[in-house]
């Protein structure tokens, strides 16, 4: 894996901080949420950022889907507070049953 530049290291720290915060909120507020994981290509940041809320089963995933837009807005607002603009907030957070290795 290629070593990250100083700018990319700052981006990584920012993404980790936001992901940890959003994950903590999600675990408190959404029943059945297991974890939050993310995928990002730092040379295409922020356009390549994708956070995924992983759920334990289909039933908890379906119950949480009506709140997806609320969580997308939270992510967008948290990133904006750190000076990062997500042009289309709907592309950057999703609910899934898949884990990071799937």
C-alpha positions in Angstrom: 0.0 0.0 0.0 1.3 3.4 -0.9 2.3 5.7 2.0 -0.2 8.6 2.6 1.0 12.1 2.1 0.7 14.7 5.0 -2.5 16.0 3.5 -3.9 12.5 3.1 -3.0 11.7 6.7 -4.9 14.8 7.9 -7.9 13.6 5.8 -7.7 10.1 7.3 -7.6 11.6 10.8 -10.7 13.7 10.0 -12.6 10.8 8.5 -11.8 8.6 11.5 -12.9 11.3 14.0 -16.2 11.8 12.2 -16.8 8.1 11.7 -16.2 7.4 15.4 -18.6 10.2 16.4 -21.4 9.1 14.0 -20.9 5.4 15.0 -21.3 6.3 18.7 -24.5 8.2 17.9 -25.8 5.4 15.7 -25.2 2.7 18.3 -27.2 4.8 20.8 -30.1 5.7 18.6 -30.5 2.8 16.1 -31.5 -0.7 17.4 -29.6 -3.5 15.6 -26.7 -1.4 14.4 -23.4 -3.3 14.7 -20.8 -0.9 13.5 -19.9 1.9 11.1 -17.1 1.3 8.6 -15.9 3.4 5.7 -14.1 3.3 2.4 -12.3 6.2 0.9 -9.7 6.8 -1.8 -7.8 9.8 -0.4 -6.6 11.0 -3.8 -10.4 11.5 -4.7 -11.4 12.8 -1.3 -14.1 13.9 -0.4 -16.0 12.5 -3.4 -14.9 8.9 -2.7 -16.0 8.8 0.9 -18.5 6.2 1.8 -19.7 5.4 5.3 -21.7 2.2 5.9 -23.8 1.4 8.9 -23.8 -2.3 9.3 -26.9 -4.0 10.8 -27.2 -7.4 12.4 -30.3 -8.6 10.4 -32.7 -7.6 7.6 -35.5 -6.6 10.1 -33.3 -4.0 11.9 -32.1 -2.7 8.6 -35.6 -2.2 7.3 -36.7 -0.6 10.5 -33.8 2.0 10.2 -34.3 2.8 6.5 -36.8 5.6 7.1 -34.0 7.5 9.1 -31.4 7.2 6.4 -31.8 10.8 5.2 -31.4 12.1 8.7 -28.1 10.3 9.1 -26.9 11.4 5.7 -27.6 15.0 6.8 -25.7 14.4 10.1 -22.7 13.2 8.2 -22.8 16.1 5.8 -23.2 18.6 8.7 -20.3 17.0 10.7 -18.0 17.2 7.6 -19.1 20.8 6.9 -18.1 21.8 10.5 -14.6 20.5 9.7 -14.5 22.4 6.4 -15.3 19.5 4.1 -18.2 20.0 1.7 -20.0 16.8 0.5 -21.7 17.8 -2.8 -24.3 15.0 -2.8 -24.8 13.8 0.8 -26.9 10.9 -0.4 -23.8 9.2 -2.0 -21.7 9.2 1.2 -23.7 7.1 3.7 -25.6 3.9 3.3 -27.2 1.2 5.5 -26.1 -2.4 4.8 -25.9 -5.9 6.1 -22.4 -6.3 4.6 -19.3 -5.9 6.7 -16.0 -4.3 5.5 -14.6 -7.7 4.4 -17.7 -8.7 2.4 
